[in-house]
Structures are given as structure tokens and as C-alpha cells.
Amino acid sequence: MVEREILLGCSGGLFLRDAGAICETAMQYRCKSELVMGEDSYNLRSVLSVLSAQASSRKEALLRCDGPDEAQAEIALKELLEETPDRHAPK
């Protein structure tokens, strides 16, 4: 299992397209991947779970990956979660 503290990069929150991209990336790996915020954990392979996290900008979270390709998944998901652009934010 690999765990890494991250600082979320979405200033307006995670929107549907961003959540979809995160889930699509997580599903490319066989490991279990989740985002832990406080006492709650969210399955990164589920769009509804990612959206229910109600993640906001600069919020600290723990990225946890557990499985055969956990190191690769952790790198890809960390980059995506920390650098999520606000291109889908409502104007």
C-alpha cells in the first residue's frame, strides 16, 4: 500500500468532467485507489463517490493506492488531483 498527502488543486471544486477523468484514470489500474479526507474515504473508481467528496481547493487529503500497480496509479492520480484545472467551472 502506498499513501501520500496531497493538496487538491481544484479551486472551484471537482466538477463532473474532472471527476470522470479521475475515475477513468483510476480504472486503468488494477489496484484499489481512494481519497481520504478526515474520517471519510472515497473510491476513485466511482464518479459518484468522487463527487460526494465535495473536494475544494487547497484542501489536504490522503491518496491511498493498494494493489499490484499501486506505485504507477499513485503517480498518475496525484498529478491529476493536484493539478485539476478549473476549465469546467461554471462561468
C-alpha positions as CSV (number, residue, x, y, z in Angstrom):
1,M,0.0,0.0,0.0
2,V,1.2,3.5,-0.8
3,E,-0.1,6.6,0.7
4,R,0.7,10.2,0.0
5,E,-0.6,13.5,1.5
6,I,-1.7,15.8,-1.3
7,L,-3.1,19.3,-1.7
8,L,-6.1,19.3,-4.0
9,G,-5.7,21.8,-6.9
10,C,-9.3,22.4,-7.9
11,S,-10.2,25.9,-6.8
12,G,-13.9,25.7,-7.6
13,G,-14.4,22.0,-6.5
14,L,-14.4,18.9,-8.6
15,F,-16.9,19.0,-11.4
16,L,-18.4,16.1,-13.3
17,R,-15.8,16.1,-16.1
18,D,-12.9,16.3,-13.7
19,A,-14.4,13.5,-11.6
20,G,-14.9,11.5,-14.8
21,A,-11.2,12.0,-15.7
22,I,-10.1,10.9,-12.3
23,C,-12.3,7.8,-12.4
24,E,-11.1,7.0,-15.9
25,T,-7.5,7.2,-14.8
26,A,-8.1,5.1,-11.7
27,M,-9.8,2.4,-13.7
28,Q,-6.7,2.0,-15.9
29,Y,-5.0,0.3,-12.9
30,R,-5.9,-2.9,-11.1
31,C,-5.2,-1.5,-7.6
32,K,-7.8,-0.1,-5.2
33,S,-7.5,3.7,-5.1
34,E,-9.2,6.1,-2.7
35,L,-9.1,9.6,-1.5
36,V,-9.2,10.0,2.3
37,M,-10.5,13.3,3.8
38,G,-10.9,13.3,7.6
39,E,-12.6,10.1,8.6
40,D,-14.2,9.5,5.2
41,S,-12.8,7.7,2.2
42,Y,-13.9,8.0,-1.4
43,N,-13.5,5.4,-4.1
44,L,-11.6,7.0,-7.0
45,R,-13.1,4.4,-9.4
46,S,-16.6,5.8,-8.8
47,V,-17.8,9.1,-10.3
48,L,-20.5,9.4,-7.6
49,S,-18.0,8.7,-4.8
50,V,-15.6,11.3,-6.1
51,L,-18.4,13.9,-6.5
52,S,-19.7,13.1,-3.0
53,A,-16.3,14.1,-1.6
54,Q,-17.2,17.7,-2.3
55,A,-13.5,18.4,-2.6
56,S,-12.4,22.0,-2.7
57,S,-9.3,24.0,-3.4
58,R,-6.2,23.7,-1.3
59,K,-7.9,21.0,0.8
60,E,-5.5,18.4,2.2
61,A,-6.3,14.8,1.5
62,L,-4.6,11.4,1.6
63,L,-4.3,9.5,-1.6
64,R,-4.2,5.8,-0.9
65,C,-3.5,3.0,-3.5
66,D,-3.3,-0.7,-2.7
67,G,-2.6,-3.4,-5.2
68,P,-0.3,-4.7,-7.9
69,D,0.3,-1.5,-9.7
70,E,-0.2,0.9,-6.8
71,A,3.0,2.9,-7.5
72,Q,2.0,3.8,-11.0
73,A,-1.5,4.6,-10.0
74,E,-0.4,6.8,-7.2
75,I,1.8,8.9,-9.5
76,A,-0.9,9.3,-12.2
77,L,-3.7,10.1,-9.7
78,K,-1.6,12.5,-7.6
79,E,-0.8,14.5,-10.7
80,L,-4.4,14.7,-11.8
81,L,-5.8,15.6,-8.3
82,E,-3.2,18.2,-7.5
83,E,-3.3,19.9,-10.9
84,T,-7.0,19.7,-11.8
85,P,-7.7,22.8,-13.8
86,D,-10.9,24.9,-13.4
87,R,-11.7,24.5,-17.1
88,H,-15.1,23.1,-16.3
89,A,-16.1,25.6,-13.6
90,P,-19.4,27.5,-14.3
91,K,-18.8,31.0,-15.6
